[in-house]
Protein backbone atom coordinates (compact mmCIF):
# COMPACT_ATOMS: atom_id res chain seq x y z
CA UNK A 1 0.00 0.00 0.00
CA UNK A 2 1.15 3.52 -0.67
CA UNK A 3 2.70 5.27 2.30
CA UNK A 4 3.47 2.04 4.18
CA UNK A 5 6.89 0.53 4.65
CA UNK A 6 7.71 -2.96 5.78
CA UNK A 7 10.36 -3.28 8.46
CA UNK A 8 12.73 -6.14 7.67
CA UNK A 9 13.70 -7.87 10.88
CA UNK A 10 15.19 -11.06 9.41
CA UNK A 11 18.68 -9.90 8.46
CA UNK A 12 21.61 -12.04 7.30
CA UNK A 13 23.17 -12.34 10.78
CA UNK A 14 19.88 -13.55 12.24
CA UNK A 15 19.49 -16.11 9.43
CA UNK A 16 23.07 -17.37 9.95
CA UNK A 17 22.52 -17.85 13.66
CA UNK A 18 19.18 -19.59 13.15
CA UNK A 19 20.88 -22.00 10.75
CA UNK A 20 23.80 -22.52 13.16
CA UNK A 21 21.68 -23.27 16.22
CA UNK A 22 20.74 -26.79 17.21
CA UNK A 23 17.91 -25.76 19.54
CA UNK A 24 15.85 -22.71 20.25
CA UNK A 25 13.99 -22.01 23.46
CA UNK A 26 10.39 -20.84 23.25
CA UNK A 27 9.16 -18.85 26.24
CA UNK A 28 5.42 -18.51 26.68
CA UNK A 29 3.13 -17.57 29.54
CA UNK A 30 -0.37 -18.71 30.41
CA UNK A 31 -3.34 -16.39 30.97
CA UNK A 32 -2.24 -15.83 34.56
CA UNK A 33 1.34 -14.99 33.58
CA UNK A 34 2.92 -18.29 34.71
CA UNK A 35 5.98 -18.77 32.45
CA UNK A 36 7.01 -21.82 30.49
CA UNK A 37 10.25 -22.34 28.56
CA UNK A 38 10.57 -25.27 26.21
CA UNK A 39 13.37 -26.34 23.86
CA UNK A 40 12.47 -26.77 20.20
CA UNK A 41 14.68 -28.47 17.65
CA UNK A 42 12.91 -27.76 14.37
CA UNK A 43 12.61 -24.08 13.47
CA UNK A 44 13.23 -21.85 10.49
CA UNK A 45 12.96 -18.31 9.18
CA UNK A 46 10.02 -17.40 6.98
CA UNK A 47 10.18 -14.25 4.92
CA UNK A 48 11.49 -11.05 6.44
CA UNK A 49 9.58 -11.01 9.70
CA UNK A 50 8.49 -14.49 10.82
CA UNK A 51 10.03 -17.37 12.70
CA UNK A 52 8.50 -20.84 12.42
CA UNK A 53 8.67 -23.45 15.15
CA UNK A 54 7.39 -27.01 14.75
CA UNK A 55 4.83 -28.21 17.27
CA UNK A 56 5.95 -31.78 17.73
CA UNK A 57 5.23 -32.31 21.43
CA UNK A 58 4.40 -28.85 22.78
CA UNK A 59 1.04 -29.00 24.57
CA UNK A 60 1.91 -26.36 27.17
CA UNK A 61 3.44 -23.97 24.62
CA UNK A 62 0.45 -24.39 22.29
CA UNK A 63 -2.07 -23.87 25.11
CA UNK A 64 -0.22 -20.77 26.27
CA UNK A 65 -0.05 -19.26 22.77
CA UNK A 66 -3.82 -19.75 22.45
CA UNK A 67 -4.48 -17.51 25.49
CA UNK A 68 -1.40 -15.27 25.46
CA UNK A 69 0.30 -14.76 22.08
CA UNK A 70 3.29 -12.82 23.46
CA UNK A 71 6.38 -15.02 23.16
CA UNK A 72 10.14 -14.84 23.31
CA UNK A 73 12.46 -17.17 21.41
CA UNK A 74 16.18 -17.40 21.99
CA UNK A 75 18.83 -19.38 20.19
CA UNK A 76 22.58 -19.52 20.41
CA UNK A 77 25.25 -20.99 18.18
CA UNK A 78 27.03 -22.77 21.03
CA UNK A 79 30.37 -22.79 19.26
CA UNK A 80 30.42 -19.11 18.31
CA UNK A 81 28.79 -18.34 21.69
CA UNK A 82 26.34 -15.81 20.38
CA UNK A 83 22.80 -15.71 19.11
CA UNK A 84 19.59 -13.74 19.20
CA UNK A 85 16.52 -13.12 21.29
CA UNK A 86 13.35 -12.68 19.25
CA UNK A 87 10.19 -11.20 20.76
CA UNK A 88 6.83 -11.24 19.07
CA UNK A 89 3.29 -12.51 18.80
CA UNK A 90 2.62 -16.12 17.96
CA UNK A 91 -0.25 -17.99 16.40
CA UNK A 92 -0.78 -21.57 15.31
CA UNK A 93 -1.24 -22.87 11.80
CA UNK A 94 -2.62 -26.40 12.16
CA UNK A 95 -1.91 -29.19 9.65
CA UNK A 96 -5.49 -29.05 8.34
CA UNK A 97 -5.22 -25.31 7.61
CA UNK A 98 -4.69 -24.70 3.86
CA UNK A 99 -1.97 -22.17 4.78
CA UNK A 100 0.10 -24.99 6.36
CA UNK A 101 1.32 -26.06 2.91
CA UNK A 102 3.11 -22.70 2.65
CA UNK A 103 4.30 -22.14 6.21
CA UNK A 104 4.97 -25.76 7.11
CA UNK A 105 6.93 -26.85 4.03
CA UNK A 106 10.38 -26.06 5.41
CA UNK A 107 9.55 -27.53 8.82
CA UNK A 108 8.37 -30.76 7.18
CA UNK A 109 11.54 -30.91 5.09
CA UNK A 110 13.68 -30.47 8.20
CA UNK A 111 11.68 -33.00 10.24
CA UNK A 112 11.72 -35.73 7.62
CA UNK A 113 9.77 -38.84 8.51
CA UNK A 114 11.01 -39.00 12.11
CA UNK A 115 9.06 -36.13 13.69
CA UNK A 116 5.26 -35.77 13.45
CA UNK A 117 4.55 -32.05 13.16
CA UNK A 118 1.08 -31.21 14.46
CA UNK A 119 1.19 -27.48 13.69
CA UNK A 120 3.48 -24.58 12.94
CA UNK A 121 3.93 -21.99 15.65
CA UNK A 122 4.33 -18.79 13.65
CA UNK A 123 6.06 -15.95 15.47
CA UNK A 124 5.45 -12.51 13.99
CA UNK A 125 8.73 -10.83 14.95
CA UNK A 126 8.41 -7.49 16.73
CA UNK A 127 11.88 -7.07 18.25
CA UNK A 128 15.29 -8.69 17.78
CA UNK A 129 18.19 -8.41 20.24
CA UNK A 130 21.69 -9.87 20.03
CA UNK A 131 22.76 -12.33 22.76
CA UNK A 132 26.47 -12.56 23.57
CA UNK A 133 28.25 -14.90 25.97
CA UNK A 134 29.85 -13.02 28.89
CA UNK A 135 33.29 -13.86 27.47
CA UNK A 136 32.74 -11.26 24.73
CA UNK A 137 32.80 -8.54 27.40
CA UNK A 138 35.35 -10.19 29.66
CA UNK A 139 37.82 -11.06 26.88
CA UNK A 140 37.15 -8.72 23.93
CA UNK A 141 40.57 -9.43 22.45
CA UNK A 142 39.74 -13.09 21.72
CA UNK A 143 38.99 -13.95 18.12
CA UNK A 144 35.96 -15.93 17.00
CA UNK A 145 38.30 -18.82 16.15
CA UNK A 146 39.69 -18.79 19.71
CA UNK A 147 36.17 -18.71 21.17
CA UNK A 148 35.10 -21.59 18.95
CA UNK A 149 38.15 -23.66 19.87
CA UNK A 150 37.45 -23.07 23.57
CA UNK A 151 33.87 -24.28 23.04
CA UNK A 152 35.05 -27.35 21.10
CA UNK A 153 37.43 -28.13 23.98
CA UNK A 154 34.77 -27.53 26.64
CA UNK A 155 32.26 -29.82 24.90
CA UNK A 156 34.86 -32.40 23.86
CA UNK A 157 34.02 -32.21 20.16
CA UNK A 158 35.95 -31.69 16.96
CA UNK A 159 34.78 -29.30 14.21
CA UNK A 160 33.62 -30.77 10.91
CA UNK A 161 36.19 -30.35 8.19
C-alpha positions, 0 to 999 in steps of 0.5 A, a space after each residue: 500500500 502507498 505510504 506504508 513501509 515494511 520493516 525487515 527484521 530477518 537480516 543475514 546475521 539472524 538467518 546465519 545464527 538460526 541456521 547454526 543453532 541446534 535448539 531454540 527455546 520458546 518462552 510462553 506464559 499462560 493467561 495468569 502470567 505463569 511462564 514456560 520455557 521449552 526447547 524446540 529443535 525444528 525451526 526456520 525463518 520465513 520471509 522477512 519477519 516471521 520465525 516458524 517453530 514445529 509443534 511436535 510435542 508442545 502441549 503447554 506452549 500451544 495452550 499458552 499461545 492460544 491464550 497469550 500470544 506474546 512469546 520470546 524465542 532465543 537461540 545460540 550458536 554454542 560454538 560461536 557463543 552468540 545468538 539472538 533473542 526474538 520477541 513477538 506474537 505467535 499464532 498456530 497454523 494447524 496441519 489441516 489449515 490450507 496455509 500450512 502447505 506454505 508455512 509448514 513446508 520447510 519444517 516438514 523438510 527439516 523433520 523428515 519422517 522422524 518427527 510428526 509435526 502437528 502445527 506450525 507456531 508462527 512468530 510474527 517478529 516485533 523485536 530482535 536483540 543480540 545475545 552474547 556470551 559473557 566472554 565477549 565482554 570479559 575477553 574482547 581481544 579473543 577472536 571468534 576462532 579462539 572462542 570456537 576452539 574453547 567451546 570445542 574443547 569444553 564440549 569435547 568435540 571436533 569441528 567438521 572439516 
